[in-house]
Amino acid sequence: MKLITINHQNEEHLCILANDDKAYPFANIDPRLPNDMTVFLQGGKELMNIAKHANNQLLENASACESIALADAQLLATVPRPTSCRDGYAFRQHVASARRNRKVEMIAEFDQYPIFYFTNHNAIQGPGDIWCMPDHFQKLDFELEAAIVVGKKGRNIKAAEADEYIAGYMIMNDMSARTLQMEEMLLNLGPAKGKDFSTVIGPWFVTPDELEQYKIAAKPGHVGNNFNLDMKCWVNGKQVSQGNMGDMDWTFAEILERCAYGVDILPGDVIGSGTVGTGCFLELNGTALLNDSNFKPQWLQDGDIVEMKITGLGHLSNTVRKVGTDFSILALKKMPQTA
């Protein structure tokens, strides 16, 4: 089952997506289904089963319920108001390449435990324009990732059972302002300000049963579901990244075990995989500069179109836009301080 959140005639609708072009609002399907993704997930298996039954009926008879043409609606973030948003660090290739490019050794702790950070769950957005401040354009970057949505509450869960807590999968673009990120992390805290302005998820939410055909074994020594899903990114129509979700060293189940240690995970929590290998300009620029000192690094600019595609999870498209303002964090730092 694929679920989407749309804006149609200035109203938000949680919908089943059928045939990739028709949205069926929950309100038209069953009065027991709420019009909000997080509330829906809080309803647990009961509401999920109602929705899946309706989805099966729509697959048999798409005209059984009134629909909205996707072309007539605006796609919003699949989970517009997540209860929290974390981002992991699951792909060894990305971590190793980034460290090699900085001329530092691969960190042994990567293989000891899966780490994550919290990002701004109030800056979640879906397809469309990404509005950025002037300072964000100091090395503005994308990050090609997959993400999960938690479907039930849990605490101190084990990786062997953690896949049961995953309600669905999505594409994630963890936008990054690298200059701000690098400045703050010199103080051994973060990332925060370099990441808090936009995290894109979508275009839809795919339930785990949709991905059964792509299931593969986890890496040796790891547990949890893994999937052979191609991951690609284009900037202005030129492909810049390619990887595979199956290359995750730490599985989402293992990341969930870490997240739930001593704390509740909740329905509506969004958790990203971390960047796939080649999945951002920071890594790509560093690798290119190692091979050619004259290489000119590329960063996102005003008007750039960023497109991401993951097998089974859809196609996510955003356009980078610059806010028309003179406000500048960098300028503020240079102002004389008064008592």
PyMOL commands that set and color helices and strands:
alter all, ss='L'
color gray80, all
select helices_A, chain A and resi 26-29+37-42+44-60+62-64+70-72+92-101+108-111+121-123+134-137+159-165+178-185+208-214+245-247+252-259+281-291+329-334
alter helices_A, ss='H'
color red, helices_A
select strands_A, chain A and resi 2-8+11-18+22-25+68-69+74-75+84-88+116-118+124-125+128-132+140-141+144-150+166-174+176-177+199-206+215-216+226-227+230-235+238-244+269-272+305-310+314-322
alter strands_A, ss='S'
color yellow, strands_A
deselect
rebuild
show_as cartoon
